[in-house]
Amino acid sequence: MGSTISLRRIRFDKCPLPLQASLNPLVMTALTDSQLSTFQEEGYLIVRSLFDIEEADILRQAAKTESAFEEKAYNLDDGEGGQQRLVLWNSAGEDLWGAIARSNRIVNTMEQLFGDEVYHYHSKMSIKQPRTGGAWAWHQDYGYWYQNGCLYPDMGSAFIAVDPNTKENGCLQVLRASHKLGRVEHGRFGDQTGADPERVKEAAKVMELVYVELDPGDTLFFHSNLLHRSDQNTSDQPRWSLICCYNTKHNNPYKDSHHPSYTPLVKLPESAIKEMGEKLFSNGTDFWNPKKDPTTGAGKKTEA
Ligand SMILES: O=C(O)CCC(=O)C(=O)O
């Protein structure tokens, strides 16, 4: 049975000033014990309005005017007539996208959730256009990241709603607490690429299916072993989501891959997003080219 959940907001802006001032940004503790244990128990945490209305507007307008999201997008065929569009880049640079990926509010939260310094692993814009937007099969991100030489699943993503993400336009679905399964086998099963469908079917009998409906600016933090998927977008509304992914310092990959090894991340204060305004990608951003990606087939849906 599906449900939509809502957890208490983290109010960074309501944090008393003396407390903010006394905290080193690297060790800032903004999550409550209950939020931390929610993440540990359920594998995810939803923070409503992590980005305020003005920031969410900046994000949405920038996303829709950023030419790279047109020019650099790859169409991933879902095998059921839909097309998922994905733009992926490794660097968190001096632009709006970098300001979001390096924002204290995301990075400090990740560091608290994973108990270590984190670095930017990559970011991506997941685009589901109205009526044609494709589905994603059940998978764990660590199902793929494992192949990049990361020993531990101590990795996670911040999934930020650019448009409203609803059941109708194909919001993310998760199996609550499925991160506790550990890494499930991933590969090609019949016509599907993703997590072993037999395991997923059994997991779905004992774990709750949650539709993660989000308003613009709401953010879902989730563990790399959390099983997730999404439906096609059969509605008239677009469903764009920005996903910033992080690895922990202690999990520095033992071999090179198409995503970076540990590179210290320079965090930015909360004001940076508004200051950066609609500063779009700088020249030289390293967009993902699936044709040059050794761990995935060109354009096949094997990348997360
Ligand atoms: O955007 C979605 O619905 C899912 C995206 C996803 O799972 C991924 O990029 O790994």
PDBQT file of the ligand as one rigid body, heavy atoms in Angstrom, charges set to zero:
ROOT
HETATM    1  O1  LIG A 401      14.302  10.792 -11.276  1.00  0.00    +0.000 OA
HETATM    2  C1  LIG A 401      13.883   9.686 -10.976  1.00  0.00    +0.000 C 
HETATM    3  O2  LIG A 401      12.690   9.399 -10.944  1.00  0.00    +0.000 OA
HETATM    4  C2  LIG A 401      14.843   8.605 -10.572  1.00  0.00    +0.000 C 
HETATM    5  C3  LIG A 401      16.258   8.983 -10.818  1.00  0.00    +0.000 C 
HETATM    6  C4  LIG A 401      17.185   7.939 -10.338  1.00  0.00    +0.000 C 
HETATM    7  O3  LIG A 401      16.806   7.009  -9.688  1.00  0.00    +0.000 OA
HETATM    8  C5  LIG A 401      18.603   8.033 -10.612  1.00  0.00    +0.000 C 
HETATM    9  O4  LIG A 401      19.047   8.973 -11.306  1.00  0.00    +0.000 OA
HETATM   10  O5  LIG A 401      19.333   7.142 -10.148  1.00  0.00    +0.000 OA
ENDROOT
TORSDOF 0
